[in-house]
Amino acid sequence: MECCSITELRNKEVINAKSGCRIGFVSDVEINTCDGRLSAIIIWGRPRCFGLFGKEEDIRVCWENIQVIGHDTILVCADIPDRHQRPSHRPPPRAGLFDNLFRYN
């Protein structure tokens, strides 16, 4: 069994094995003080608009959802929403001012 310090853990990127998407980098850890074991890793939410409007919600990944801790990455298997996912219902594009300028009837 290989040991890893918290500092080394913070440099690892977390990837969701279910979707293959990047979640982010480990920002913090949660330790159970009763038994001294790591109970979760925390990925801080990204700031919105240069931090002026707060930030996204932090992501907490329980220890049970961690599959592999590698040299550079941590693979997790959890139902975590993709941060880069766009809504599936996009409104149709509106006609612009110059869209019909060169249309021949």
N, C-alpha and C positions, 0 to 999 in steps of 0.2 A: 504494500500500500504506500503510495506516494503522498507526502504532505505538501500543503500549499498554504502560504501565509495570506492574510487578508489583503495585503498590498499587492501580491501577485494576482489574487482573485479579482481585484478592481481593474486590472489591465486586460481582462478577458471579455470578449464579445459574446453576447447571448443570442443564440439563434433558435427559433422555434422549429422543431423537427417535423411538426404536423404540416406547416405551411411553407417551410423553407425560408421564411422572412427573418430579417434581422430585427431584434427587439431593441438592442442598445448595449451599452457597457454596464457592468456591475458598478453601482454607485455606493451601495451600502449593504450590510448584512444584518440579519436578525438572529440573535443567539438566545437560546433558552437558558436562562441563568440557573434553573433548577438542576439540569443535568449537564450543562456546559456544551451542548451540541448546537450546530448551525441549523436553524429551522427554516430560513428563507433567505433569498437574495433579493435586493431591491434595485430596480432600474428607475432612475429619476425621470420624470416627464420632461419633455422638451419645452423650452420657453416659447411663448407665443409673441410674435412681433417684437423681437429684441427684449423680451421680458417685461414690456410695458403693460401687457394684459394678462399677467399671471403665467401659468404653465399647465401643460397637460397633466393628467393624473399619473401618479407613480405606479409602476407595475411591480407587484410582489409575486415572486415565484417560489412556491413551497419546495422544500428539500425533496419531497416525494416525486415531484415533477421533473427533477433534474436527471437526465439519462447518462450523460457523459461529461466529465470535465477534462478537456484536452489541454494541450500546451497553449493554444491561442484562443480557443472558443469553448463555450459551454452549450451543449445541446439540451434543450428542454422540450418536454412534450406536454403542452398545456393549451387550454382554450383561451388564447390571448388575442385580442383584436389587433389586426394589422394596422399600424400607424399610417401607412402610406396608402391604405385602401380608399378608393374614391367611391362615393355613393353610386349605386347602380342606376338610380333614376335621375338622369341629368335632363334638364329642360332642353327642348330643341333650340338650336341657335337662332337668334333673331336676325332678321335681314338688316344689313347695315346700310349706310347712306350710299355707298358706291357699289353695292352688289348688282344693281340693275342698270348701271351706267352704260355698259358696253353690250347690253343684251339687244339682239336684233329680233324683231317680231316678224 
